[in-house]
């Protein structure tokens, strides 16, 4: 799984990082499932023509992560990306890229 911040840490820089957008295009072209966290990232990827699935950002509303409905939402969205259990499922997580807006942390892709 790859995690990418689509934006730079500098709040004044409102444009998506061109390198990150190009990386998402490349990953999508290679068959990766791009998971966009939050409306800002979803809009940027849509404008850039990058196919993605949309996931509500866990920080969107209070303690949304702890709610059963959010956990179900995550399971459904990620279920669209990952292969069903079977002989080909072993590499499913390697084909997922999770994209978010930078929140004062690293802006480089981190491989997990």
C-alpha positions in Angstrom: 0.0 0.0 0.0 1.3 3.5 -0.8 0.2 6.6 1.0 0.6 10.0 -0.8 -0.1 13.5 0.3 -1.4 15.3 -2.8 -0.7 18.8 -1.5 2.4 20.5 -0.1 2.6 21.4 3.6 2.7 25.2 2.9 -0.9 26.4 3.4 -0.5 29.2 0.8 0.3 26.6 -1.9 -3.3 25.6 -2.7 -2.4 23.7 -5.9 -1.9 19.9 -5.9 1.7 18.8 -6.2 2.3 18.1 -9.9 4.7 15.2 -9.1 2.1 13.6 -6.8 -0.6 13.9 -9.5 1.6 12.4 -12.1 2.5 9.5 -9.7 -1.2 8.9 -9.2 -1.7 8.8 -13.0 1.1 6.3 -13.4 -0.2 4.1 -10.6 -3.7 4.1 -12.0 -2.4 3.3 -15.4 -0.5 0.4 -13.9 -3.7 -1.0 -12.4 -3.5 0.4 -8.9 -6.7 1.4 -7.1 -6.5 5.0 -6.1 -8.4 5.8 -2.8 -9.1 9.5 -2.4 -9.5 10.7 1.2 -11.8 13.7 1.4 -13.5 16.1 -1.0 -10.5 18.3 -1.6 -8.4 15.4 -2.9 -11.4 13.8 -4.7 -11.9 17.1 -6.6 -8.3 17.5 -7.5 -8.0 13.9 -8.8 -11.2 14.3 -10.8 -10.0 17.5 -12.4 -6.7 15.8 -13.2 -8.6 12.9 -14.8 -7.3 10.3 -12.4 -9.7 7.4 -11.8 -10.3 6.9 -8.1 -12.7 5.7 -5.5 -13.9 8.2 -2.9 -13.6 7.7 0.9 -14.8 10.1 3.5 -11.8 11.5 5.3 -11.8 10.2 8.9 -11.2 13.7 10.3 -14.2 15.0 8.4 -16.6 15.0 11.4 -15.7 14.6 15.1 -15.2 11.0 16.1 -16.5 9.5 12.8 -13.8 6.8 12.8 -15.4 5.2 15.8 -18.8 4.9 14.3 -20.0 1.6 12.8 -21.3 3.4 9.7 -17.8 4.8 8.9 -16.2 1.4 9.4 -18.8 0.0 7.0 -18.1 2.8 4.5 -14.3 2.0 4.7 -14.9 -1.7 4.2 -17.2 -1.1 1.2 -14.8 1.3 -0.5 -11.7 -0.8 0.1 -13.7 -3.9 -1.0 -14.0 -2.3 -4.4 -10.2 -2.0 -4.6 -9.0 -5.3 -3.2 -9.3 -8.6 -4.8 -11.6 -11.1 -3.2 -10.0 -13.9 -1.2 -8.4 -16.4 -3.4 -5.1 -17.3 -5.0 -4.6 -13.8 -6.5 -5.4 -11.9 -3.3 -1.9 -11.9 -1.9 -0.8 -8.8 -3.8 -4.1 -6.8 -3.5 -2.8 -4.3 -1.0 0.2 -3.6 -3.2 -2.2 -2.3 -5.8 -3.8 0.3 -3.5 -2.7 4.0 -3.2 -4.3 6.1 -0.5 -4.2 9.8 -1.3 -4.8 12.6 1.2 -4.2 16.3 1.7 -1.0 17.2 3.6 -1.7 18.1 7.2 1.7 19.3 8.4 3.3 15.9 8.0 5.5 14.4 5.3 4.7 15.2 1.7 6.6 12.4 0.2 5.1 9.0 -0.6 5.6 6.5 2.1 5.6 2.8 1.3 4.0 0.5 4.0 
